[in-house]
């Protein structure tokens, strides 16, 4: 799932190749952060939260999304 915006998926209706939007990518990372357990054994699990924040920063800097969407 790492770089979803660069990968494509097929649209079932007409087989056109489409790209994931920044909003869709951030939604998937947000879901992963919500579903992930707080700890893996005795260690905190920060990976999904880090990916979400990192991707959000990247998209703001690329001007793919505005800061108001994040806040």
N, C-alpha and C positions, 0 to 999 in steps of 0.2 A: 504494500500500500504506500510505501515510502514517497514516491514522487508521482502521485496520481495525475497531476496536471500534465505531465509529459506522456502519460500512457493514454491509450484510446480504448473505447468500448464500442461495441456494435449496437446500433439501434435496431431493436427487433422488428420494427415496422417496415423499414426500407433499406436496411443493411448499410446505411451511410455511416462513415466513421466520424465520431464526435469526440471532443476533448472534455475532460472534467474541468469545471470552473473552479476558481479560487474558493468560492463559497462552498461548493460541494466537498472540496478537499478539507477545508476547515471543519465542516460538519462531521466528516468521517473521523478526523482526529479528536474532535470534541466527544463523539460517541465512544471512541476507544478510551479516552481519559475517564469518562463516566463509568464504563464497564470494568475497567482495570481494578484489581484489588489494591488497597493502600500499601500492602507489604507483600514481598515475596520472601517467605521465610522470616528472617529477622531484619531484612533490609527494606528501606522504603523504595517503592517503585515509582520513579520519576520519568521514565522514558516517554509515555504517552503525553504527559503534560509538557515535557520539553519539546517534543515534536510539534505540538499545537502552538506553543508560543513562538518557536523558531519559524514555523511556516507563516504565522500571522505577521511577524516582523518582516519576513521576506516579501510577502504580498503587499504590505504597506509601502515598503521601500521601492518596489517595482511599480507602484501605483495601480495594482490590480484591484485593490479594495481601499476604502477609506478608513481612517482611524475610527470614525463614528460607528462603523459596523462592529468593531471589536469592543468598544466601550458600551 
